Amino acid sequence: MDFLRKHLPASAGRYVERYLQGIEFPIRKEELVGRLEANGVPGAVVSQVRKRLPEGEYRGPKDVLDALRRR
């Protein structure tokens, strides 16, 4: 099982909220990745987000989580 699927259970909303704290939306993927790094999100998570999150603009944490779960 890959890292994100293992770490994005149904209760993942609280982790997404913590990781995305202080990030202003809408935001594009590369800017989001940079903000995650600046927020001290673990490198393995940032790496998987960079790899799996589709290019585009995200309106909020729910959009990000939904996109990651679809991958």
N, CA, C and O atoms as a CHARMM CRD file, in Angstrom:
* protein
*
  284
    1    1 MET  N      0.85900  -1.18000   0.00000 PROA 1      0.00000
    2    1 MET  CA     0.00000   0.00000   0.00000 PROA 1      0.00000
    3    1 MET  C      0.90300   1.24000   0.00000 PROA 1      0.00000
    4    1 MET  O      1.87100   1.29700   0.75800 PROA 1      0.00000
    5    2 ASP  N      0.59900   2.21100  -0.82600 PROA 2      0.00000
    6    2 ASP  CA     1.44600   3.39400  -0.88300 PROA 2      0.00000
    7    2 ASP  C      1.22400   4.29200   0.32400 PROA 2      0.00000
    8    2 ASP  O      0.23200   4.16700   1.04100 PROA 2      0.00000
    9    3 PHE  N      2.16000   5.19000   0.52900 PROA 3      0.00000
   10    3 PHE  CA     2.18400   6.03900   1.71900 PROA 3      0.00000
   11    3 PHE  C      0.89800   6.83000   1.92200 PROA 3      0.00000
   12    3 PHE  O      0.35500   6.84900   3.02600 PROA 3      0.00000
   13    4 LEU  N      0.40500   7.48200   0.87200 PROA 4      0.00000
   14    4 LEU  CA    -0.78400   8.32500   1.04700 PROA 4      0.00000
   15    4 LEU  C     -2.02400   7.50400   1.34000 PROA 4      0.00000
   16    4 LEU  O     -2.81500   7.87300   2.20800 PROA 4      0.00000
   17    5 ARG  N     -2.20800   6.41300   0.64400 PROA 5      0.00000
   18    5 ARG  CA    -3.39900   5.60400   0.90900 PROA 5      0.00000
   19    5 ARG  C     -3.37400   5.07700   2.33900 PROA 5      0.00000
   20    5 ARG  O     -4.41900   4.97200   2.98000 PROA 5      0.00000
   21    6 LYS  N     -2.20100   4.75000   2.83500 PROA 6      0.00000
   22    6 LYS  CA    -2.05800   4.27500   4.20600 PROA 6      0.00000
   23    6 LYS  C     -2.32800   5.38700   5.21000 PROA 6      0.00000
   24    6 LYS  O     -2.87800   5.13500   6.28300 PROA 6      0.00000
   25    7 HSD  N     -1.94900   6.60700   4.87200 PROA 7      0.00000
   26    7 HSD  CA    -2.04700   7.72100   5.80500 PROA 7      0.00000
   27    7 HSD  C     -3.21300   8.66700   5.54200 PROA 7      0.00000
   28    7 HSD  O     -3.29600   9.71800   6.17700 PROA 7      0.00000
   29    8 LEU  N     -4.11000   8.32900   4.63000 PROA 8      0.00000
   30    8 LEU  CA    -5.29300   9.14900   4.38500 PROA 8      0.00000
   31    8 LEU  C     -6.56500   8.34000   4.63800 PROA 8      0.00000
   32    8 LEU  O     -7.37100   8.12900   3.73100 PROA 8      0.00000
   33    9 PRO  N     -6.73200   7.89500   5.87800 PROA 9      0.00000
   34    9 PRO  CA    -7.95800   7.16600   6.20000 PROA 9      0.00000
   35    9 PRO  C     -9.14600   8.11500   6.20700 PROA 9      0.00000
   36    9 PRO  O     -8.99600   9.31300   5.97000 PROA 9      0.00000
   37   10 ALA  N    -10.30600   7.58200   6.47600 PROA 10     0.00000
   38   10 ALA  CA   -11.51700   8.41000   6.50800 PROA 10     0.00000
   39   10 ALA  C    -11.37100   9.57700   7.47900 PROA 10     0.00000
   40   10 ALA  O    -11.98500  10.62600   7.28700 PROA 10     0.00000
   41   11 SER  N    -10.56100   9.39700   8.52000 PROA 11     0.00000
   42   11 SER  CA   -10.36900  10.44900   9.51900 PROA 11     0.00000
   43   11 SER  C     -9.25700  11.43000   9.13800 PROA 11     0.00000
   44   11 SER  O     -8.81600  12.21400   9.97900 PROA 11     0.00000
   45   12 ALA  N     -8.80400  11.39800   7.89500 PROA 12     0.00000
   46   12 ALA  CA    -7.66300  12.21300   7.48200 PROA 12     0.00000
   47   12 ALA  C     -7.93700  13.70900   7.51600 PROA 12     0.00000
   48   12 ALA  O     -7.00100  14.50700   7.46400 PROA 12     0.00000
   49   13 GLY  N     -9.18500  14.09700   7.60300 PROA 13     0.00000
   50   13 GLY  CA    -9.50800  15.51800   7.60900 PROA 13     0.00000
   51   13 GLY  C     -8.73500  16.31100   8.65000 PROA 13     0.00000
   52   13 GLY  O     -8.31400  17.43900   8.39000 PROA 13     0.00000
   53   14 ARG  N     -8.55000  15.73000   9.81900 PROA 14     0.00000
   54   14 ARG  CA    -7.83100  16.46700  10.87300 PROA 14     0.00000
   55   14 ARG  C     -6.36700  16.66900  10.50800 PROA 14     0.00000
   56   14 ARG  O     -5.78100  17.69700  10.84700 PROA 14     0.00000
   57   15 TYR  N     -5.75800  15.67800   9.80400 PROA 15     0.00000
   58   15 TYR  CA    -4.36800  15.82800   9.38200 PROA 15     0.00000
   59   15 TYR  C     -4.25900  16.87200   8.28000 PROA 15     0.00000
   60   15 TYR  O     -3.34800  17.70100   8.28200 PROA 15     0.00000
   61   16 VAL  N     -5.18500  16.82500   7.35300 PROA 16     0.00000
   62   16 VAL  CA    -5.17900  17.80600   6.27000 PROA 16     0.00000
   63   16 VAL  C     -5.32200  19.20000   6.84900 PROA 16     0.00000
   64   16 VAL  O     -4.60400  20.11200   6.44000 PROA 16     0.00000
   65   17 GLU  N     -6.21800  19.38000   7.77600 PROA 17     0.00000
   66   17 GLU  CA    -6.39800  20.70000   8.40000 PROA 17     0.00000
   67   17 GLU  C     -5.10700  21.15400   9.06800 PROA 17     0.00000
   68   17 GLU  O     -4.72400  22.31800   8.95400 PROA 17     0.00000
   69   18 ARG  N     -4.43700  20.24300   9.76400 PROA 18     0.00000
   70   18 ARG  CA    -3.19100  20.61600  10.44600 PROA 18     0.00000
   71   18 ARG  C     -2.10800  20.96400   9.42800 PROA 18     0.00000
   72   18 ARG  O     -1.41400  21.97000   9.57800 PROA 18     0.00000
   73   19 TYR  N     -1.96100  20.13700   8.39500 PROA 19     0.00000
   74   19 TYR  CA    -0.92800  20.38500   7.39200 PROA 19     0.00000
   75   19 TYR  C     -1.20200  21.64500   6.58300 PROA 19     0.00000
   76   19 TYR  O     -0.26600  22.31900   6.15300 PROA 19     0.00000
   77   20 LEU  N     -2.46600  21.97000   6.37300 PROA 20     0.00000
   78   20 LEU  CA    -2.82400  23.11800   5.54100 PROA 20     0.00000
   79   20 LEU  C     -3.09300  24.37900   6.35600 PROA 20     0.00000
   80   20 LEU  O     -3.54300  25.38800   5.81200 PROA 20     0.00000
   81   21 GLN  N     -2.82000  24.32300   7.65000 PROA 21     0.00000
   82   21 GLN  CA    -3.05300  25.46400   8.52200 PROA 21     0.00000
   83   21 GLN  C     -2.28000  26.69000   8.02600 PROA 21     0.00000
   84   21 GLN  O     -1.08200  26.61300   7.75500 PROA 21     0.00000
   85   22 GLY  N     -2.97000  27.79700   7.91500 PROA 22     0.00000
   86   22 GLY  CA    -2.35300  29.04900   7.50800 PROA 22     0.00000
   87   22 GLY  C     -2.20700  29.22800   6.00100 PROA 22     0.00000
   88   22 GLY  O     -1.72800  30.26700   5.54600 PROA 22     0.00000
   89   23 ILE  N     -2.60900  28.24200   5.23600 PROA 23     0.00000
   90   23 ILE  CA    -2.50600  28.35100   3.78100 PROA 23     0.00000
   91   23 ILE  C     -3.75800  29.03400   3.25800 PROA 23     0.00000
   92   23 ILE  O     -4.87800  28.65700   3.60300 PROA 23     0.00000
   93   24 GLU  N     -3.55400  30.03500   2.42700 PROA 24     0.00000
   94   24 GLU  CA    -4.67900  30.76000   1.84000 PROA 24     0.00000
   95   24 GLU  C     -5.05800  30.12500   0.50900 PROA 24     0.00000
   96   24 GLU  O     -4.20700  29.82500  -0.32800 PROA 24     0.00000
   97   25 PHE  N     -6.34200  29.93500   0.34300 PROA 25     0.00000
   98   25 PHE  CA    -6.89600  29.36000  -0.88400 PROA 25     0.00000
   99   25 PHE  C     -7.64600  30.42800  -1.63300 PROA 25     0.00000
  100   25 PHE  O     -8.12800  31.37500  -1.01100 PROA 25     0.00000
  101   26 PRO  N     -7.77200  30.32100  -2.95500 PROA 26     0.00000
  102   26 PRO  CA    -7.28700  29.24100  -3.80700 PROA 26     0.00000
  103   26 PRO  C     -5.77100  29.26100  -3.92200 PROA 26     0.00000
  104   26 PRO  O     -5.11700  30.28400  -3.71900 PROA 26     0.00000
  105   27 ILE  N     -5.23300  28.07400  -4.26200 PROA 27     0.00000
  106   27 ILE  CA    -3.78000  27.91500  -4.38600 PROA 27     0.00000
  107   27 ILE  C     -3.48700  26.87800  -5.46400 PROA 27     0.00000
  108   27 ILE  O     -4.23200  25.91400  -5.63800 PROA 27     0.00000
  109   28 ARG  N     -2.39600  27.09200  -6.18000 PROA 28     0.00000
  110   28 ARG  CA    -1.97200  26.14100  -7.21200 PROA 28     0.00000
  111   28 ARG  C     -1.05900  25.09400  -6.58200 PROA 28     0.00000
  112   28 ARG  O     -0.49200  25.31200  -5.51100 PROA 28     0.00000
  113   29 LYS  N     -0.92800  23.96700  -7.25400 PROA 29     0.00000
  114   29 LYS  CA    -0.19700  22.82700  -6.72400 PROA 29     0.00000
  115   29 LYS  C      1.21500  23.18700  -6.25300 PROA 29     0.00000
  116   29 LYS  O      1.55700  22.90500  -5.10400 PROA 29     0.00000
  117   30 GLU  N      2.03000  23.78900  -7.08600 PROA 30     0.00000
  118   30 GLU  CA     3.42200  24.05100  -6.71300 PROA 30     0.00000
  119   30 GLU  C      3.52700  25.01100  -5.53000 PROA 30     0.00000
  120   30 GLU  O      4.40100  24.85800  -4.67700 PROA 30     0.00000
  121   31 GLU  N      2.64300  25.99000  -5.48100 PROA 31     0.00000
  122   31 GLU  CA     2.63500  26.90200  -4.33900 PROA 31     0.00000
  123   31 GLU  C      2.23000  26.13900  -3.07800 PROA 31     0.00000
  124   31 GLU  O      2.79400  26.36100  -2.00700 PROA 31     0.00000
  125   32 LEU  N      1.26800  25.25300  -3.20500 PROA 32     0.00000
  126   32 LEU  CA     0.82300  24.43500  -2.07700 PROA 32     0.00000
  127   32 LEU  C      1.96200  23.57300  -1.55200 PROA 32     0.00000
  128   32 LEU  O      2.17100  23.48800  -0.34200 PROA 32     0.00000
  129   33 VAL  N      2.69600  22.93800  -2.44800 PROA 33     0.00000
  130   33 VAL  CA     3.81500  22.09800  -2.03800 PROA 33     0.00000
  131   33 VAL  C      4.84200  22.93200  -1.26100 PROA 33     0.00000
  132   33 VAL  O      5.34500  22.49100  -0.22800 PROA 33     0.00000
  133   34 GLY  N      5.14500  24.11000  -1.74700 PROA 34     0.00000
  134   34 GLY  CA     6.07700  24.99600  -1.05500 PROA 34     0.00000
  135   34 GLY  C      5.59200  25.38600   0.32800 PROA 34     0.00000
  136   34 GLY  O      6.37200  25.44100   1.27900 PROA 34     0.00000
  137   35 ARG  N      4.30500  25.65500   0.43400 PROA 35     0.00000
  138   35 ARG  CA     3.72900  26.00600   1.73900 PROA 35     0.00000
  139   35 ARG  C      3.76200  24.82100   2.70000 PROA 35     0.00000
  140   35 ARG  O      4.00400  24.99700   3.89400 PROA 35     0.00000
  141   36 LEU  N      3.52100  23.61300   2.18400 PROA 36     0.00000
  142   36 LEU  CA     3.60100  22.42500   3.03300 PROA 36     0.00000
  143   36 LEU  C      5.00900  22.28400   3.61000 PROA 36     0.00000
  144   36 LEU  O      5.17700  22.00600   4.79700 PROA 36     0.00000
  145   37 GLU  N      6.01200  22.47900   2.76300 PROA 37     0.00000
  146   37 GLU  CA     7.40200  22.41000   3.22700 PROA 37     0.00000
  147   37 GLU  C      7.65400  23.46800   4.29500 PROA 37     0.00000
  148   37 GLU  O      8.27000  23.18200   5.32100 PROA 37     0.00000
  149   38 ALA  N      7.18000  24.68400   4.05700 PROA 38     0.00000
  150   38 ALA  CA     7.37200  25.77400   5.01100 PROA 38     0.00000
  151   38 ALA  C      6.65200  25.51100   6.33200 PROA 38     0.00000
  152   38 ALA  O      7.09000  25.98100   7.38200 PROA 38     0.00000
  153   39 ASN  N      5.54700  24.76200   6.28200 PROA 39     0.00000
  154   39 ASN  CA     4.78300  24.43900   7.49100 PROA 39     0.00000
  155   39 ASN  C      5.37800  23.25800   8.25700 PROA 39     0.00000
  156   39 ASN  O      4.85500  22.87400   9.30300 PROA 39     0.00000
  157   40 GLY  N      6.46600  22.67900   7.74600 PROA 40     0.00000
  158   40 GLY  CA     7.11200  21.58000   8.44500 PROA 40     0.00000
  159   40 GLY  C      6.43000  20.23400   8.28400 PROA 40     0.00000
  160   40 GLY  O      6.61000  19.34300   9.11400 PROA 40     0.00000
  161   41 VAL  N      5.65000  20.07700   7.22800 PROA 41     0.00000
  162   41 VAL  CA     5.00100  18.79700   6.95900 PROA 41     0.00000
  163   41 VAL  C      6.10400  17.77200   6.66900 PROA 41     0.00000
  164   41 VAL  O      7.06800  18.09300   5.97400 PROA 41     0.00000
  165   42 PRO  N      5.97900  16.54400   7.18700 PROA 42     0.00000
  166   42 PRO  CA     7.02100  15.53200   6.95200 PROA 42     0.00000
  167   42 PRO  C      7.35200  15.37500   5.46900 PROA 42     0.00000
  168   42 PRO  O      6.46600  15.39200   4.61500 PROA 42     0.00000
  169   43 GLY  N      8.63700  15.22400   5.18400 PROA 43     0.00000
  170   43 GLY  CA     9.11000  15.13100   3.81100 PROA 43     0.00000
  171   43 GLY  C      8.44300  14.04900   2.99100 PROA 43     0.00000
  172   43 GLY  O      8.20100  14.24000   1.79900 PROA 43     0.00000
  173   44 ALA  N      8.13800  12.90200   3.61200 PROA 44     0.00000
  174   44 ALA  CA     7.48800  11.81200   2.87700 PROA 44     0.00000
  175   44 ALA  C      6.10500  12.22600   2.39700 PROA 44     0.00000
  176   44 ALA  O      5.68100  11.83600   1.30900 PROA 44     0.00000
  177   45 VAL  N      5.40400  13.01300   3.20300 PROA 45     0.00000
  178   45 VAL  CA     4.07300  13.48400   2.81400 PROA 45     0.00000
  179   45 VAL  C      4.19500  14.49200   1.67800 PROA 45     0.00000
  180   45 VAL  O      3.46100  14.41300   0.69200 PROA 45     0.00000
  181   46 VAL  N      5.12000  15.44000   1.81400 PROA 46     0.00000
  182   46 VAL  CA     5.32000  16.45400   0.77200 PROA 46     0.00000
  183   46 VAL  C      5.69000  15.78500  -0.54500 PROA 46     0.00000
  184   46 VAL  O      5.18000  16.16000  -1.60100 PROA 46     0.00000
  185   47 SER  N      6.56500  14.80500  -0.48400 PROA 47     0.00000
  186   47 SER  CA     6.99000  14.09700  -1.68300 PROA 47     0.00000
  187   47 SER  C      5.81600  13.41500  -2.38100 PROA 47     0.00000
  188   47 SER  O      5.69700  13.48000  -3.60400 PROA 47     0.00000
  189   48 GLN  N      4.96100  12.77100  -1.61800 PROA 48     0.00000
  190   48 GLN  CA     3.81300  12.09500  -2.20100 PROA 48     0.00000
  191   48 GLN  C      2.78900  13.08700  -2.74600 PROA 48     0.00000
  192   48 GLN  O      2.17100  12.83500  -3.78000 PROA 48     0.00000
  193   49 VAL  N      2.60700  14.21200  -2.05600 PROA 49     0.00000
  194   49 VAL  CA     1.69500  15.24000  -2.56800 PROA 49     0.00000
  195   49 VAL  C      2.23200  15.75600  -3.89400 PROA 49     0.00000
  196   49 VAL  O      1.47800  15.90300  -4.85600 PROA 49     0.00000
  197   50 ARG  N      3.51300  16.03000  -3.94900 PROA 50     0.00000
  198   50 ARG  CA     4.13100  16.51800  -5.19000 PROA 50     0.00000
  199   50 ARG  C      3.92900  15.50100  -6.31800 PROA 50     0.00000
  200   50 ARG  O      3.64100  15.87800  -7.45400 PROA 50     0.00000
  201   51 LYS  N      4.08000  14.23000  -6.00300 PROA 51     0.00000
  202   51 LYS  CA     3.98000  13.17200  -7.00300 PROA 51     0.00000
  203   51 LYS  C      2.53300  12.91700  -7.43100 PROA 51     0.00000
  204   51 LYS  O      2.27500  12.70500  -8.61600 PROA 51     0.00000
  205   52 ARG  N      1.59000  12.93400  -6.49100 PROA 52     0.00000
  206   52 ARG  CA     0.24200  12.44900  -6.76900 PROA 52     0.00000
  207   52 ARG  C     -0.81500  13.52600  -6.98000 PROA 52     0.00000
  208   52 ARG  O     -1.84000  13.25300  -7.60500 PROA 52     0.00000
  209   53 LEU  N     -0.60400  14.72500  -6.48700 PROA 53     0.00000
  210   53 LEU  CA    -1.61400  15.77200  -6.62800 PROA 53     0.00000
  211   53 LEU  C     -1.60600  16.29700  -8.06300 PROA 53     0.00000
  212   53 LEU  O     -0.56700  16.75000  -8.54400 PROA 53     0.00000
  213   54 PRO  N     -2.73000  16.24400  -8.74400 PROA 54     0.00000
  214   54 PRO  CA    -2.78600  16.75000 -10.11200 PROA 54     0.00000
  215   54 PRO  C     -2.51300  18.26100 -10.16500 PROA 54     0.00000
  216   54 PRO  O     -2.81200  18.99100  -9.22000 PROA 54     0.00000
  217   55 GLU  N     -1.94800  18.70400 -11.27300 PROA 55     0.00000
  218   55 GLU  CA    -1.76400  20.13900 -11.48900 PROA 55     0.00000
  219   55 GLU  C     -3.13000  20.80700 -11.44400 PROA 55     0.00000
  220   55 GLU  O     -4.13200  20.21100 -11.83800 PROA 55     0.00000
  221   56 GLY  N     -3.16800  22.00600 -10.97800 PROA 56     0.00000
  222   56 GLY  CA    -4.42600  22.72500 -10.94700 PROA 56     0.00000
  223   56 GLY  C     -4.49900  23.65700  -9.75400 PROA 56     0.00000
  224   56 GLY  O     -3.54100  23.83300  -9.00300 PROA 56     0.00000
  225   57 GLU  N     -5.66400  24.23900  -9.61500 PROA 57     0.00000
  226   57 GLU  CA    -5.91300  25.17300  -8.52600 PROA 57     0.00000
  227   57 GLU  C     -6.90600  24.53300  -7.56300 PROA 57     0.00000
  228   57 GLU  O     -7.87600  23.90200  -7.98300 PROA 57     0.00000
  229   58 TYR  N     -6.65400  24.70300  -6.27700 PROA 58     0.00000
  230   58 TYR  CA    -7.48000  24.10100  -5.23700 PROA 58     0.00000
  231   58 TYR  C     -8.12200  25.20100  -4.41000 PROA 58     0.00000
  232   58 TYR  O     -7.46900  26.15700  -3.99100 PROA 58     0.00000
  233   59 ARG  N     -9.42700  25.03700  -4.18500 PROA 59     0.00000
  234   59 ARG  CA   -10.21000  26.06900  -3.49100 PROA 59     0.00000
  235   59 ARG  C    -10.19700  25.92700  -1.98500 PROA 59     0.00000
  236   59 ARG  O    -10.54800  26.86500  -1.27000 PROA 59     0.00000
  237   60 GLY  N     -9.79400  24.75700  -1.49000 PROA 60     0.00000
  238   60 GLY  CA    -9.77400  24.54100  -0.05100 PROA 60     0.00000
  239   60 GLY  C     -9.22700  23.17600   0.30100 PROA 60     0.00000
  240   60 GLY  O     -8.96200  22.36700  -0.58800 PROA 60     0.00000
  241   61 PRO  N     -9.05200  22.90400   1.59300 PROA 61     0.00000
  242   61 PRO  CA    -8.51100  21.61600   2.03000 PROA 61     0.00000
  243   61 PRO  C     -9.29100  20.41800   1.50800 PROA 61     0.00000
  244   61 PRO  O     -8.69300  19.39000   1.19000 PROA 61     0.00000
  245   62 LYS  N    -10.60400  20.52600   1.41400 PROA 62     0.00000
  246   62 LYS  CA   -11.41600  19.41300   0.91600 PROA 62     0.00000
  247   62 LYS  C    -11.05000  19.08200  -0.52200 PROA 62     0.00000
  248   62 LYS  O    -10.97500  17.90700  -0.88100 PROA 62     0.00000
  249   63 ASP  N    -10.82200  20.08800  -1.34900 PROA 63     0.00000
  250   63 ASP  CA   -10.41300  19.84900  -2.74200 PROA 63     0.00000
  251   63 ASP  C     -9.10300  19.07200  -2.79300 PROA 63     0.00000
  252   63 ASP  O     -8.94800  18.15200  -3.59600 PROA 63     0.00000
  253   64 VAL  N     -8.16300  19.44600  -1.93100 PROA 64     0.00000
  254   64 VAL  CA    -6.86000  18.78100  -1.90400 PROA 64     0.00000
  255   64 VAL  C     -7.03200  17.32400  -1.49700 PROA 64     0.00000
  256   64 VAL  O     -6.51300  16.42700  -2.16100 PROA 64     0.00000
  257   65 LEU  N     -7.74700  17.08800  -0.42500 PROA 65     0.00000
  258   65 LEU  CA    -7.96200  15.73700   0.05900 PROA 65     0.00000
  259   65 LEU  C     -8.68900  14.87800  -0.96800 PROA 65     0.00000
  260   65 LEU  O     -8.30800  13.73100  -1.20100 PROA 65     0.00000
  261   66 ASP  N     -9.72100  15.42100  -1.57600 PROA 66     0.00000
  262   66 ASP  CA   -10.47100  14.67700  -2.60300 PROA 66     0.00000
  263   66 ASP  C     -9.57400  14.29300  -3.77400 PROA 66     0.00000
  264   66 ASP  O     -9.65000  13.16900  -4.27200 PROA 66     0.00000
  265   67 ALA  N     -8.73200  15.21200  -4.21300 PROA 67     0.00000
  266   67 ALA  CA    -7.83100  14.94300  -5.34400 PROA 67     0.00000
  267   67 ALA  C     -6.82200  13.85600  -4.98200 PROA 67     0.00000
  268   67 ALA  O     -6.51600  13.00100  -5.81300 PROA 67     0.00000
  269   68 LEU  N     -6.30600  13.87500  -3.76700 PROA 68     0.00000
  270   68 LEU  CA    -5.33600  12.85800  -3.35600 PROA 68     0.00000
  271   68 LEU  C     -5.99100  11.49400  -3.21600 PROA 68     0.00000
  272   68 LEU  O     -5.37700  10.47500  -3.53400 PROA 68     0.00000
  273   69 ARG  N     -7.19400  11.46500  -2.75600 PROA 69     0.00000
  274   69 ARG  CA    -7.89000  10.18100  -2.57900 PROA 69     0.00000
  275   69 ARG  C     -8.24300   9.54100  -3.92500 PROA 69     0.00000
  276   69 ARG  O     -8.31800   8.31700  -4.02700 PROA 69     0.00000
  277   70 ARG  N     -8.45400  10.34700  -4.93600 PROA 70     0.00000
  278   70 ARG  CA    -8.80300   9.81600  -6.26700 PROA 70     0.00000
  279   70 ARG  C     -7.59500   9.17000  -6.94700 PROA 70     0.00000
  280   70 ARG  O     -7.77000   8.37300  -7.86800 PROA 70     0.00000
  281   71 ARG  N     -6.41000   9.48700  -6.52900 PROA 71     0.00000
  282   71 ARG  CA    -5.19000   8.99800  -7.18700 PROA 71     0.00000
  283   71 ARG  C     -4.80000   7.64200  -6.69900 PROA 71     0.00000
  284   71 ARG  O     -3.79700   7.08800  -7.15100 PROA 71     0.00000
